[in-house]
Amino acid sequence: MAVSTSLPAPRPPHAADPEAGPLALCGREPHVPAERLVAEMVPPPRFDSVRFDTYVPDPAQPSQAEAVRVLGGFARGIGGGAPTAGGGKRRWFGFGGGGKAAPAGPRGVYLDGGYGVGKTHLLASLWHAAPAAPELKAFGTFVELTNLVGALGFQQTVRTLSGHRLLCIDEFELDDPGDTVLVSSLLGKLVDAGVALAATSNTLPGKLGEGRFAAADFLREIQGLAARFQPLRIDGEDYRHRGLPEAPPPFSGEEVKRTAYATAGASLDDFPSLLGHLSKVHPSRYGALCDGIEAVCLTDVRAVPDQSTALRLVVLADRLYDREVPVVASGAPFDALFSEDMLAGGYRKKYFRAISRLTALARDAKGLIAAG
């Protein structure tokens, strides 16, 4: 049966009438003040309550239990007072948990592994476990960190973060030469100021930028970044799908629309239109784009047309996953979003992560369809 053409159009972002229809992401153009960028540098809602003891290592992957042990020692070595410029005699890392000061060398830990092995869980657990006060710890994605520099300026960002004990950087990726030089300089200043670093990525630090730009031209900066971290490998399969049933197939457009109108706080957008809208909003604002959204409903999902669009979609998928926003979609399945060339290229791990996270959010949305 066709959906009634009398359904009202999706309401604008601030409409208060619950009968006016679902929200529309395409109608939102959020502006995020600089003070909010700093205040929100904490673990996102999905990882607000995680701790080391809530991480469940796979018995078949001993590197996972080892990562918990090593990071526990790292947290104990950070301390809770103000940072000491140059590191001083502070107990930096305590990687072995023995309480000895770390020798000169890397002043951070870098969690390397495939998507879905729990790296963000561990990074957020480290943030929570570090004894410093919340205002002396910062947690953000690589995109959010580079945007902070854009909003505050380089020197003000250095001054702001230099007062921290710990900086956690999730989804560390170097997608262009400008970011490489910027982040290398920023982290160098922060290390000199005594800030401990922790990062996650799907790429070993010495391989950052590989397959994306002429990394050889910026080898000195990339090697400088790698020297600031001790890599910690975490092996395993994607926990989001370990032992779980297959994700639901795409729903019909009628089901998606009915669900959007039946779910309080849901948004409803045509997928191609949403992709076009994302090009007008800076990726650092995608979190704000999702403010107040309880479910995302998408019609006519199809393969993304180009790599720039695909990378913007990856960031949106990350922000939806962070905020535990279920996704209901019609059209192509999520594993058909990216072309074979994309999945074989330099950004393949980002794309696989996006597929994994969107699939998990689609699974979370099954109850909404039933309710609708």
BELCORDA-V854008 format. One record per residue. OMEGA is omega in degrees with one decimal (* if undefined). BURIAL is b if it has 9 or more other C-alpha atoms within 8 Angstrom, else e. Layout:
# BELCORDA-V854008
omega,burial
OMEGA,BURIAL
OMEGA,BURIAL
This chain:
# BELCORDA-V854008
omega,burial
-177.3,e
175.4,e
-179.1,e
178.4,e
-179.7,e
178.3,e
178.5,e
178.2,e
175.3,e
-175.2,b
176.9,b
-168.8,b
-174.0,b
178.8,e
-175.6,e
-176.4,e
-177.4,e
-179.7,e
-175.8,e
-179.3,b
-177.5,b
174.2,b
178.0,b
176.3,b
-178.8,b
178.6,e
-175.0,e
174.0,b
-173.1,e
173.1,e
-173.5,e
179.0,e
-175.9,e
-178.6,b
176.5,e
179.3,e
-179.8,b
-176.9,e
-176.2,e
177.4,e
177.2,b
177.8,b
-178.9,b
-174.4,e
-178.3,b
-175.0,b
-178.8,b
-175.6,e
-179.0,e
176.5,b
177.9,b
-176.7,b
173.0,e
174.8,e
-177.2,b
-179.1,e
173.9,e
-179.2,b
-179.6,e
-177.6,e
-176.6,b
179.7,b
-179.8,b
176.2,b
178.4,b
179.1,e
177.7,b
-178.8,b
-177.6,b
-178.1,b
174.5,b
176.0,b
177.3,b
-179.2,b
-178.8,b
-179.0,b
-176.1,b
-179.1,b
-172.2,b
-177.4,b
178.4,e
-178.8,e
178.5,b
-177.5,b
178.6,e
177.5,e
178.8,b
178.5,e
-177.6,e
175.3,e
-172.1,b
-166.5,b
-177.4,b
-174.5,b
-179.4,b
178.6,e
-176.3,b
174.7,e
179.1,b
177.5,e
-179.0,b
175.9,e
176.5,e
-178.4,e
-177.6,e
179.1,b
178.7,b
177.9,b
-172.4,b
-177.4,b
-178.1,b
177.9,b
178.8,b
178.6,b
174.5,b
177.6,b
175.1,b
-177.6,b
-179.7,b
174.8,b
-178.6,b
179.6,b
177.8,b
177.3,b
176.5,b
179.1,b
-179.4,b
-174.8,e
-179.6,b
-172.7,b
179.9,b
176.5,b
-178.0,e
-178.6,e
176.9,e
178.5,b
178.3,b
-179.1,b
177.7,b
175.9,b
177.5,b
179.2,b
179.9,e
179.1,b
-179.9,b
177.5,b
176.8,b
177.1,b
178.8,b
-177.6,e
-175.0,e
-168.8,b
-173.2,b
-174.4,b
179.4,e
176.5,b
176.9,b
179.9,b
-178.0,e
-175.0,e
-180.0,b
177.4,b
-178.2,b
172.9,b
-172.2,b
171.6,b
177.5,b
-178.0,b
179.4,b
175.9,b
-177.6,b
178.4,b
174.6,b
-173.5,b
178.5,b
-177.0,b
-179.6,b
178.0,e
-178.6,b
-179.3,b
-178.3,b
-175.9,e
177.1,b
179.9,b
-178.5,e
-177.9,b
176.0,b
178.0,e
-177.3,b
176.8,b
178.2,b
179.6,b
177.2,b
-179.9,b
174.3,b
-176.7,b
171.5,b
-176.4,b
171.9,b
174.8,b
172.8,b
-175.0,b
177.2,b
-174.5,b
178.3,b
-178.4,e
-179.8,e
-179.5,b
-177.0,b
179.2,b
-176.8,b
178.4,b
-178.1,b
-174.3,b
-178.3,b
-180.0,e
-177.7,e
-174.2,b
-177.8,e
179.3,e
-178.5,b
177.8,b
177.2,b
176.2,b
-178.2,b
-177.3,b
-178.4,b
-175.2,b
167.1,b
-179.3,b
176.4,b
-175.9,b
177.3,b
-178.5,b
175.0,b
177.7,b
-177.3,b
-176.7,b
-177.3,e
-176.6,b
-179.0,b
176.7,e
-178.8,e
177.3,e
178.9,e
177.5,e
178.7,e
175.7,e
178.0,e
178.6,b
175.6,b
177.8,b
179.3,b
179.7,e
-179.7,b
-178.8,b
178.1,b
179.8,b
-179.8,b
-178.6,b
-178.2,b
-174.3,e
178.7,b
177.7,b
179.8,b
171.3,b
178.2,b
-178.9,b
168.8,b
-171.9,b
178.9,b
178.7,b
178.7,b
177.9,b
177.8,b
-179.8,e
-179.8,b
179.8,b
-178.7,b
-177.7,e
179.6,b
-178.1,e
178.7,b
-179.3,e
-177.9,b
175.2,b
177.5,b
176.9,b
-177.0,b
-178.8,b
176.4,e
-179.5,e
-178.9,b
177.4,b
177.3,b
179.2,b
-174.7,b
174.6,b
174.4,b
174.2,b
-179.6,b
179.8,b
179.7,b
-170.1,b
-175.1,e
-173.5,e
179.0,e
177.2,e
-179.1,b
-178.9,b
175.3,b
178.8,b
177.3,b
-179.4,b
177.8,b
178.2,b
178.2,b
-177.9,b
176.2,b
179.3,b
177.6,b
-174.8,b
177.0,b
-179.8,b
179.9,b
-177.2,b
176.1,b
-172.2,b
169.8,b
179.1,b
-177.7,b
174.9,b
-175.2,b
179.4,e
175.7,e
-177.6,b
-171.3,b
-177.1,b
177.8,b
178.6,e
178.5,e
-177.2,b
177.2,b
-174.3,e
-174.2,e
-179.3,b
-171.5,b
-177.6,b
174.6,b
-177.5,b
177.8,b
177.0,b
179.5,b
178.0,b
-179.5,b
-176.3,b
178.1,b
177.1,b
177.4,b
179.7,b
175.0,b
176.9,b
178.6,b
-174.2,b
-175.8,b
179.8,b
179.3,e
177.3,b
179.6,b
-179.6,e
-177.9,e
*,b
